[in-house]
Amino acid sequence: MSDVRIDDLPVRDELRGTSPYGAPQLDVPVRLNTNENPYPLPEPLVERIAERVREAARGLNRYPDRDAVELRTALAAYLTRTGGHEVGLRNVWAANGSNEVIQQLLQAFGGPGRTAMGFEPSYSMHALIARGTGTGWISGPRDEDFAIDLAAAEKAIAEHCPDVVFITTPNNPTGNAVPRETVVALYEAAQAAKPSMVIVDEAYVEFSHGSSLLPLLKGRPHLVISRTMSKAFGAAGLRLGYLAAHPAVVDAVQLVRLPYHLSAITQVTALAALEHTDTLLGYVEQLKRERDRLADELRAMGYEVTASDANFVQFGRFADAHEAWRKILDRGVLVRDNGVPGRLRVTAGTPAENDAFLDAVRELKKEVELSG
């Protein structure tokens, strides 16, 4: 039995030949490849989590609140305070990471016989989750600067009439934000074509130079804003994502959610983090400064840098991006090779981590110049 491989199993045809999502986790001094927040949670928050978990543990013999009412209410308050648009409990839904949010949306609005469109390169999990839910995937266009080519995108939507359209802003892996006017135009194109659901993935919005697109929800019942606590809240290990949308959308995803999908421990940990929002967003301001420093210094070295509104920077160009990735790794720094031709991506870390990265790419630059 040990020689049985996945291809020997009756796996669905559309999953054959694919690979699971994941970034290499190598044992190196500096890891800047997964867009994590490098700052540990502050001790007062750790203590508050411990208090809340201890209290919740006394009731673990019972199922958690399946609708996560207290958590959704707190998330709605956070969005109202920071997003420039008032939302309430009925506008918000939460799940195990933004990936589960996206999965539930595709289970509700995608599926066999339906299609989703995203503008690539972008977050690869959109296409992977589409495939996993039996939803057809259509790759939409970007221009040479990785911006969405609006005319080409509108044409593609009119041609393919997708059931779901993904807009990632700030975009991963490139870092650039999508202008509000472009999002509005794509929403209108999607409504004219089908109408379709439009999902705006704002996983990195707290790092943006601009503001959230949350106010666009007004009068747009087919629009969804997806968020996460993994990045700005420094809680990647928590796995808590959420969305804001018309109450009817929240009703729709509840048709496909698993019973009691959010554990009691997850709910109270997220609530504790939301009590410390101001402190955690202070770390975001530090990371924004470090991101801009990385971009400035990379440009000063002669690298091409994509303007970033996220907590990472895409840079290049390299004749062989994977070879450049390997040489940076040889110097003790792990960055991300996302497969974007000629480019790599580095997460903004602590000042010391960023210094180590910059030293590594300076050495790489000298090596290339000497060999040339």
C-alpha positions as CSV (number, residue, x, y, z in Angstrom):
1,M,0.0,0.0,0.0
2,S,2.9,2.4,0.5
3,D,3.5,2.8,-3.2
4,V,0.0,4.3,-3.7
5,R,0.2,7.8,-5.0
6,I,-2.4,10.6,-5.2
7,D,-2.8,9.9,-9.0
8,D,-3.9,6.3,-8.1
9,L,-6.9,7.7,-6.2
10,P,-10.2,8.7,-7.8
11,V,-9.3,12.4,-7.3
12,R,-11.5,14.9,-9.3
13,D,-10.1,15.6,-12.7
14,E,-9.6,19.3,-12.2
15,L,-7.4,18.6,-9.2
16,R,-5.0,16.3,-10.9
17,G,-1.5,17.7,-11.6
18,T,-2.0,20.6,-9.2
19,S,0.0,21.4,-6.1
20,P,-1.2,22.6,-2.6
21,Y,-0.7,26.2,-1.7
22,G,2.3,27.0,0.5
23,A,5.5,28.9,0.9
24,P,8.7,27.2,2.0
25,Q,9.4,27.4,5.7
26,L,13.1,27.0,5.9
27,D,15.3,27.3,9.0
28,V,17.1,30.6,8.3
29,P,18.0,33.6,10.4
30,V,15.6,36.0,8.6
31,R,12.3,34.9,7.2
32,L,10.6,37.6,5.1
33,N,8.5,35.4,2.7
34,T,5.0,35.1,4.1
35,N,3.8,38.6,4.8
36,E,3.5,38.0,8.5
37,N,3.6,40.8,11.0
38,P,7.1,40.5,12.6
39,Y,6.1,41.9,16.0
40,P,4.9,39.5,18.7
41,L,1.7,40.4,20.4
42,P,2.2,42.8,23.3
43,E,2.3,41.3,26.8
44,P,-0.9,43.0,28.0
45,L,-2.8,41.5,25.0
46,V,-1.2,38.0,25.7
47,E,-2.5,38.3,29.3
48,R,-5.9,39.3,28.1
49,I,-6.1,36.4,25.7
50,A,-5.1,34.1,28.6
51,E,-7.9,35.5,30.7
52,R,-10.5,35.1,28.0
53,V,-9.4,31.6,27.0
54,R,-9.4,30.5,30.7
55,E,-13.0,31.7,31.0
56,A,-14.0,30.1,27.7
57,A,-12.3,26.8,28.7
58,R,-14.9,26.3,31.5
59,G,-17.6,26.0,28.9
60,L,-15.8,23.9,26.2
61,N,-18.2,21.0,26.9
62,R,-20.7,23.1,25.1
63,Y,-20.7,24.2,21.4
64,P,-19.6,27.8,20.7
65,D,-22.0,30.5,19.6
66,R,-22.5,29.3,16.0
67,D,-23.3,32.9,14.8
68,A,-20.4,34.5,16.7
69,V,-22.6,37.4,17.6
70,E,-20.3,39.1,20.1
71,L,-17.3,38.8,17.7
72,R,-19.2,40.1,14.6
73,T,-20.5,43.0,16.7
74,A,-17.0,43.9,17.7
75,L,-15.7,43.6,14.1
76,A,-18.5,45.8,12.9
77,A,-17.6,48.4,15.4
78,Y,-13.9,48.2,14.3
79,L,-14.9,48.6,10.6
80,T,-17.2,51.5,11.4
81,R,-14.5,53.3,13.3
82,T,-11.7,52.8,10.8
83,G,-13.4,52.2,7.5
84,G,-15.4,55.3,6.9
85,H,-18.7,53.5,6.7
86,E,-21.2,52.4,9.3
87,V,-21.8,48.6,9.4
88,G,-23.6,46.5,11.9
89,L,-23.9,42.9,13.0
90,R,-26.0,41.8,10.0
91,N,-23.4,43.2,7.6
92,V,-20.5,41.2,9.0
93,W,-19.5,37.5,8.8
94,A,-16.4,35.8,10.2
95,A,-14.7,32.5,9.5
96,N,-11.3,30.7,9.9
97,G,-9.1,33.0,8.0
98,S,-10.1,35.1,4.9
99,N,-9.5,31.9,2.8
100,E,-12.5,30.3,4.5
101,V,-14.5,33.4,3.9
102,I,-13.6,33.2,0.2
103,Q,-14.4,29.5,0.1
104,Q,-17.8,30.1,1.6
105,L,-18.5,32.9,-0.9
106,L,-17.6,30.6,-3.8
107,Q,-19.6,27.7,-2.3
108,A,-22.6,30.1,-2.2
109,F,-22.1,32.0,-5.5
110,G,-19.8,29.8,-7.6
111,G,-19.7,26.0,-8.0
112,P,-20.1,23.6,-11.0
113,G,-21.3,25.4,-14.1
114,R,-20.3,28.8,-12.8
115,T,-17.1,30.8,-13.2
116,A,-14.9,33.3,-11.3
117,M,-12.5,35.9,-12.7
118,G,-9.4,37.4,-11.1
119,F,-6.8,39.8,-12.5
120,E,-3.4,38.0,-12.4
121,P,-0.8,38.0,-11.0
122,S,-2.8,38.1,-7.8
123,Y,-3.5,36.1,-4.7
124,S,-3.2,32.5,-6.0
125,M,-5.6,31.1,-3.5
126,H,-8.5,32.7,-5.3
127,A,-7.9,30.4,-8.3
128,L,-7.2,27.4,-6.0
129,I,-10.3,27.8,-4.0
130,A,-12.3,28.3,-7.2
131,R,-11.0,24.9,-8.4
132,G,-11.7,23.3,-5.1
133,T,-15.3,24.4,-5.2
134,G,-15.8,23.3,-8.8
135,T,-15.9,26.9,-10.0
136,G,-14.3,27.6,-13.4
137,W,-11.4,30.1,-13.3
138,I,-10.8,32.9,-15.8
139,S,-7.6,34.9,-15.6
140,G,-8.2,38.6,-16.3
141,P,-5.6,41.1,-17.7
142,R,-3.1,43.4,-16.0
143,D,-0.8,45.9,-17.7
144,E,3.0,45.9,-17.6
145,D,3.0,47.9,-14.3
146,F,0.6,45.3,-12.8
147,A,-2.3,47.7,-12.7
148,I,-5.7,46.4,-13.9
149,D,-6.2,47.5,-17.5
150,L,-9.7,48.8,-17.1
151,A,-10.7,48.7,-20.8
152,A,-9.4,45.2,-21.2
153,A,-11.0,44.1,-17.9
154,E,-14.4,45.5,-18.8
155,K,-14.1,43.7,-22.2
156,A,-13.2,40.4,-20.5
157,I,-16.1,40.7,-18.1
158,A,-18.5,41.4,-20.9
159,E,-17.2,38.5,-22.9
160,H,-17.1,35.8,-20.2
161,C,-19.9,37.0,-17.9
162,P,-18.3,35.5,-14.7
163,D,-20.5,34.8,-11.7
164,V,-17.8,36.1,-9.3
165,V,-15.2,38.8,-9.9
166,F,-12.2,39.2,-7.5
167,I,-10.4,42.5,-7.1
168,T,-7.4,42.4,-4.7
169,T,-6.4,45.7,-3.3
170,P,-3.6,46.2,-2.3
171,N,-2.7,43.4,-4.6
172,N,-0.7,40.4,-3.6
173,P,2.1,39.8,-4.7
174,T,2.6,43.1,-6.5
175,G,1.6,45.5,-3.7
176,N,-0.2,48.1,-5.8
177,A,-3.7,49.4,-4.9
178,V,-6.6,49.5,-7.2
179,P,-8.2,53.0,-7.6
180,R,-11.7,53.5,-6.3
181,E,-12.9,54.5,-9.7
182,T,-11.6,51.3,-11.2
183,V,-13.5,49.2,-8.6
184,V,-16.7,51.1,-9.3
185,A,-16.3,50.7,-13.1
186,L,-15.7,46.9,-12.7
187,Y,-18.6,46.5,-10.4
188,E,-20.9,48.2,-12.9
189,A,-19.4,46.1,-15.7
190,A,-20.1,42.9,-13.7
191,Q,-23.7,43.9,-13.0
192,A,-24.3,44.6,-16.7
193,A,-22.9,41.3,-17.7
194,K,-24.7,38.8,-15.3
195,P,-25.1,40.4,-12.7
196,S,-22.2,39.0,-10.7
197,M,-20.8,39.1,-7.2
198,V,-17.7,41.3,-6.8
199,I,-15.3,40.4,-4.0
200,V,-12.8,43.1,-3.0
201,D,-10.0,41.4,-1.1
202,E,-8.6,44.0,1.4
203,A,-6.3,41.7,3.4
204,Y,-3.6,44.4,3.5
205,V,-5.7,47.5,3.5
206,E,-4.5,48.7,7.0
207,F,-1.0,49.2,5.4
208,S,-2.4,51.3,2.5
209,H,-1.6,54.9,1.8
210,G,-5.3,55.4,1.0
211,S,-8.6,54.4,2.6
212,S,-10.8,51.3,2.6
213,L,-13.3,50.8,-0.1
214,L,-15.9,49.9,2.6
215,P,-18.0,53.0,1.7
216,L,-18.7,51.5,-1.7
217,L,-21.0,49.0,-0.1
218,K,-23.8,51.6,0.1
219,G,-26.2,50.8,-2.7
220,R,-24.2,47.8,-4.0
221,P,-25.8,44.6,-2.7
222,H,-23.5,42.4,-4.9
223,L,-20.3,43.9,-3.5
224,V,-18.3,42.1,-0.7
225,I,-15.3,43.4,1.2
226,S,-13.1,40.6,2.6
227,R,-10.6,41.2,5.5
228,T,-8.2,39.3,7.8
229,M,-6.7,39.7,11.2
230,S,-3.6,37.9,10.1
231,K,-1.7,40.9,8.9
232,A,-2.4,44.2,10.6
233,F,-3.4,42.5,13.9
234,G,-0.3,40.3,13.9
235,A,-2.5,37.3,14.4
236,A,-1.6,34.9,11.6
237,G,-1.7,32.0,14.0
238,L,-5.3,32.9,15.0
239,R,-6.8,32.2,11.5
240,L,-9.6,34.8,11.6
241,G,-11.0,36.4,8.5
242,Y,-14.2,38.3,8.0
243,L,-16.3,40.1,5.4
244,A,-18.6,43.1,5.2
245,A,-21.5,43.1,2.8
246,H,-25.3,43.5,2.4
247,P,-27.2,41.4,5.0
248,A,-28.5,39.1,2.2
249,V,-24.9,38.1,1.5
250,V,-24.3,37.2,5.1
251,D,-27.5,35.1,4.9
252,A,-26.3,33.4,1.8
253,V,-22.9,32.3,3.2
254,Q,-24.7,30.8,6.3
255,L,-26.3,28.3,3.9
256,V,-22.9,26.7,3.3
257,R,-21.0,27.3,6.6
258,L,-20.2,24.2,8.7
259,P,-22.0,24.0,12.0
260,Y,-20.2,25.8,14.8
261,H,-17.3,26.6,12.4
262,L,-15.6,29.1,14.7
263,S,-14.3,27.7,17.9
264,A,-15.0,29.4,21.3
265,I,-11.2,29.8,21.7
266,T,-10.9,31.5,18.3
267,Q,-13.8,33.9,19.1
268,V,-12.5,35.0,22.5
269,T,-9.0,35.4,21.2
270,A,-10.2,37.6,18.4
271,L,-12.2,39.7,20.8
272,A,-9.2,40.2,23.0
273,A,-7.2,41.4,20.0
274,L,-9.9,43.9,19.1
275,E,-9.6,45.4,22.6
276,H,-6.0,46.3,21.7
277,T,-6.7,47.7,18.2
278,D,-4.9,51.0,18.8
279,T,-1.7,49.3,20.0
280,L,-1.7,46.8,17.1
281,L,-2.3,49.5,14.5
282,G,0.7,51.4,16.0
283,Y,2.9,48.5,14.8
284,V,1.3,48.9,11.4
285,E,2.6,52.5,11.2
286,Q,6.1,51.2,12.0
287,L,5.8,48.6,9.3
288,K,4.6,51.1,6.8
289,R,7.8,53.2,7.4
290,E,9.9,50.1,7.1
291,R,8.2,49.2,3.8
292,D,8.8,52.6,2.4
293,R,12.5,52.4,3.5
294,L,12.9,49.1,1.8
295,A,11.4,50.5,-1.4
296,D,13.6,53.6,-1.3
297,E,16.8,51.7,-0.7
298,L,16.1,49.1,-3.3
299,R,15.4,51.8,-5.9
300,A,18.7,53.5,-4.8
301,M,20.5,50.3,-5.6
302,G,19.0,50.2,-9.1
303,Y,16.3,47.7,-8.6
304,E,12.8,48.1,-10.1
305,V,10.2,48.4,-7.4
306,T,6.5,48.1,-7.7
307,A,4.7,50.9,-5.7
308,S,3.4,49.1,-2.6
309,D,0.4,49.8,-0.4
310,A,0.9,46.5,1.5
311,N,3.4,45.2,4.0
312,F,5.7,43.9,1.3
313,V,7.6,45.0,-1.7
314,Q,8.0,43.5,-5.1
315,F,11.4,44.1,-6.7
316,G,13.6,43.1,-9.7
317,R,14.2,42.7,-12.5
318,F,16.3,39.6,-12.5
319,A,17.4,37.5,-15.5
320,D,16.7,34.4,-13.3
321,A,14.4,35.3,-10.3
322,H,14.7,31.9,-8.8
323,E,18.5,32.0,-8.9
324,A,18.4,35.4,-7.3
325,W,16.1,34.0,-4.6
326,R,18.6,31.2,-4.0
327,K,21.5,33.6,-3.6
328,I,19.6,35.7,-1.2
329,L,18.8,32.6,0.8
330,D,22.4,31.6,0.8
331,R,23.0,34.8,2.7
332,G,20.5,33.8,5.4
333,V,17.4,35.7,4.2
334,L,14.3,34.0,2.9
335,V,12.1,36.0,0.5
336,R,9.3,34.9,-1.8
337,D,9.6,33.7,-5.4
338,N,6.0,33.9,-6.5
339,G,6.6,33.1,-10.1
340,V,6.2,36.6,-11.4
341,P,8.8,36.8,-14.2
342,G,12.0,38.6,-13.1
343,R,10.7,39.6,-9.7
344,L,10.8,38.6,-6.1
345,R,8.8,39.8,-3.0
346,V,10.1,40.7,0.4
347,T,7.9,41.2,3.5
348,A,8.7,44.3,5.7
349,G,10.2,42.9,8.9
350,T,11.8,44.5,11.9
351,P,14.5,47.1,11.2
352,A,17.2,44.5,11.9
353,E,15.6,42.0,9.6
354,N,15.3,44.6,6.9
355,D,18.9,45.6,7.3
356,A,20.0,42.0,6.9
357,F,17.9,41.7,3.7
358,L,19.3,45.0,2.3
359,D,22.8,43.8,3.0
360,A,22.1,40.6,1.1
361,V,20.7,42.2,-2.0
362,R,23.6,44.7,-2.0
363,E,26.0,41.8,-2.1
364,L,23.9,40.1,-4.8
365,K,24.0,43.3,-6.8
366,K,27.8,43.5,-6.5
367,E,28.2,39.9,-7.5
368,V,26.1,40.4,-10.6
369,E,28.1,43.5,-11.5
370,L,31.4,41.8,-11.0
371,S,30.3,38.7,-13.1
372,G,29.0,41.0,-15.8
